Amino acid sequence: MNARNLHVLICDDHELIREGLKRILLDTGKASRVGEAAHAAEAIAAVRREPWDIVILDINLGGRGGMEVLKEIKADFPRLPVLMLSMYPEEQFALRVIRAGANGYLNKNLATKVLIEAIRRVLTDGQYVSAKVAEQLMNAVKQPAGQPLHAALSDREDQVLRLIGEGRTVGEIARQLDLSVKTVSTYRAIVLRKLGLENNAQLMRYVQEHGLGG
């Protein structure tokens, strides 16, 4: 990893997270330039405006969401490495983001050395997978039928499920995801049907029982 010419784009809707990651990369000499994007539209515009060596992308990015941004980046720039970042433990999201095309997944409670090692591995080997995630991948291949019901949800359905699990109302979710209340209600209905549940209380219990909360 040649830090003298390494350009990193950080996409996160929390300024403190962006600033913290930026300081780590610049102060340790692991990057020569760090760009920032606070929401989905900024992230897409930044990627299209200039070249980057790697993108660090928050999975809960405001607006369209990090998963949708990931897919758009990979559709337009399939060779651009994307390292996903989230407050959720890796066992909850790593498989989903890797299947969607991400080159790695990191929890926000990471140590500096883990971030630097993940970037190095992505740039040299094309992928960063922890031992825990590697085991998950092997189990998913060996026992695809043993996956929980929520594994079959789409990215947006999964996002709505987790937000309901946090106690958010349909209106709050609509504002956070920049969707109409009707659209969020439709996603909620689909999630209820796929999980065989009847109401928000059961959805919240499902999220708690399966450890899907933040």
C-alpha positions in Angstrom: 0.0 0.0 0.0 1.7 3.2 -1.2 0.4 5.9 1.1 2.1 8.6 -0.9 -0.5 8.3 -3.6 -3.4 6.7 -1.8 -6.8 8.5 -2.1 -9.5 7.4 0.2 -13.2 8.4 0.1 -15.1 8.2 3.4 -18.9 8.2 3.2 -20.7 8.5 6.5 -23.5 10.7 7.7 -21.8 11.3 11.1 -19.2 14.1 11.0 -17.4 12.7 14.0 -16.9 9.3 12.3 -15.7 10.9 9.1 -13.3 13.1 11.0 -12.0 10.3 13.2 -11.3 8.0 10.2 -9.7 10.9 8.3 -7.4 11.7 11.2 -6.4 8.0 11.6 -5.5 7.7 7.9 -3.6 11.0 7.6 -1.9 11.0 11.0 -0.6 7.5 10.5 0.6 8.3 7.0 -1.6 5.6 5.4 -3.2 8.0 3.0 -2.2 11.1 1.1 -5.7 12.4 0.5 -9.0 11.8 2.2 -12.3 12.9 0.7 -15.7 13.0 2.5 -19.3 12.5 1.7 -22.2 12.9 4.1 -25.0 11.2 2.2 -25.8 9.0 -0.7 -26.0 11.6 -3.4 -22.7 13.1 -2.3 -21.0 9.7 -2.3 -22.2 8.9 -5.8 -21.2 12.3 -7.1 -17.7 12.1 -5.5 -17.1 8.6 -7.0 -18.1 9.9 -10.5 -16.2 13.1 -10.2 -12.7 11.8 -9.5 -10.7 8.6 -9.1 -10.3 6.9 -5.7 -8.2 4.0 -4.6 -10.8 2.8 -2.0 -14.2 3.8 -0.6 -15.1 3.4 3.0 -18.9 3.4 3.1 -21.4 3.4 6.0 -24.1 0.8 5.6 -26.6 3.2 7.2 -25.9 6.2 5.0 -28.8 8.6 5.0 -31.2 8.8 2.1 -30.9 5.8 -0.3 -28.7 3.8 2.1 -25.3 2.4 1.9 -26.3 -0.9 0.3 -27.9 0.9 -2.6 -24.9 3.1 -3.0 -22.6 0.1 -2.9 -24.5 -1.6 -5.7 -24.5 1.6 -7.8 -20.7 2.1 -7.3 -20.1 -1.6 -8.3 -22.3 -1.3 -11.3 -20.4 1.7 -12.6 -16.9 1.0 -11.2 -16.7 -2.8 -10.6 -13.0 -2.6 -9.8 -13.2 0.1 -7.2 -12.7 -1.4 -3.8 -15.5 -0.7 -1.2 -15.0 -1.4 2.5 -18.3 -1.3 4.3 -18.6 0.2 7.8 -21.4 -0.3 10.4 -22.3 -0.1 14.0 -23.7 -3.7 13.7 -21.5 -6.7 14.6 -20.0 -8.4 11.6 -22.0 -11.6 12.0 -25.2 -9.6 11.3 -24.2 -7.9 8.1 -21.0 -9.2 6.7 -22.5 -11.9 4.5 -25.1 -9.6 3.0 -22.6 -6.9 2.1 -20.0 -9.3 0.6 -22.7 -10.9 -1.5 -23.7 -7.5 -2.7 -20.2 -6.8 -3.9 -18.3 -5.2 -1.0 -14.7 -6.0 -0.6 -14.9 -6.2 3.2 -16.9 -5.3 6.3 -15.8 -3.5 9.5 -17.6 -2.6 12.8 -17.3 1.0 13.8 -15.8 -0.1 17.2 -12.7 -1.1 15.4 -9.1 -0.6 16.5 -6.8 1.6 14.3 -4.7 -1.4 13.4 -7.7 -3.3 12.2 -8.8 -0.5 9.8 -5.3 -0.2 8.4 -4.9 -3.9 8.0 -8.3 -4.2 6.3 -7.4 -1.4 3.8 -4.1 -3.1 3.1 -5.7 -6.5 2.5 -8.4 -5.0 0.2 -5.8 -3.2 -1.9 -3.4 -6.1 -2.1 -5.7 -9.2 -2.1 -9.0 -7.7 -3.2 -10.9 -8.8 0.0 -10.9 -8.4 3.7 -12.6 -11.3 5.5 -12.1 -12.0 9.2 -11.9 -15.5 10.5 -15.4 -15.3 11.9 -16.9 -14.1 8.5 -14.9 -16.8 6.7 -16.5 -19.4 8.9 -19.9 -17.9 8.2 -19.3 -18.0 4.4 -18.4 -21.7 4.6 -21.4 -22.5 6.7 -23.7 -20.6 4.3 -22.3 -22.6 1.4 -22.6 -25.9 3.2 -26.0 -25.3 4.8 -27.9 -22.7 2.7 -31.3 -24.1 3.9 -30.4 -23.4 7.5 -30.4 -19.6 7.1 -32.8 -17.6 9.2 -36.0 -16.1 7.6 -34.6 -12.6 7.6 -31.7 -13.7 5.4 -34.2 -13.8 2.5 -35.2 -10.2 2.9 -34.0 -7.6 0.4 -31.6 -5.0 1.6 -34.3 -2.3 2.0 -36.7 -4.8 3.7 -33.9 -5.7 6.1 -33.2 -2.0 6.8 -36.9 -1.4 7.5 -37.1 -4.4 9.8 -34.1 -3.2 11.9 -35.5 0.4 12.2 -38.9 -1.0 13.3 -36.9 -3.1 15.8 -35.4 0.2 17.2 -38.9 1.4 17.8 -39.1 3.8 14.9 -42.5 4.7 13.5 -43.4 4.4 9.8 -43.2 8.2 9.5 -39.8 8.4 11.1 -38.5 5.6 8.9 -39.9 7.4 5.8 -38.0 10.6 6.8 -34.8 8.8 7.5 -34.8 6.8 4.3 -36.2 9.6 2.2 -39.1 7.5 1.1 -42.9 8.0 1.2 -44.9 6.7 4.1 -46.8 4.5 1.7 -43.6 2.9 0.4 -42.3 2.2 3.9 -45.7 0.7 4.8 -45.4 -1.6 1.8 -42.0 -2.7 2.9 -43.3 -3.3 6.4 -46.2 -5.5 5.0 -43.7 -7.5 2.9 -41.5 -8.1 5.9 -44.4 -9.2 8.0 -45.5 -11.7 5.3 -42.0 -13.1 4.8 -41.4 -13.5 8.5 -44.9 -14.9 9.2 -45.6 -12.1 11.7 -48.6 -9.9 12.3 -47.6 -6.6 13.9 -44.8 -4.3 15.0 -44.6 -5.8 18.5 -43.8 -9.2 16.9 -41.3 -7.6 14.6 -39.5 -5.9 17.5 -39.4 -9.2 19.4 -38.0 -10.9 16.3 -35.2 -8.3 16.0 -34.4 -8.8 19.7 -34.4 -12.6 19.6 -32.1 -12.7 16.6 -29.7 -10.0 17.8 -30.4 -7.6 14.9 -30.4 -4.4 17.0 -27.5 -2.0 17.0 
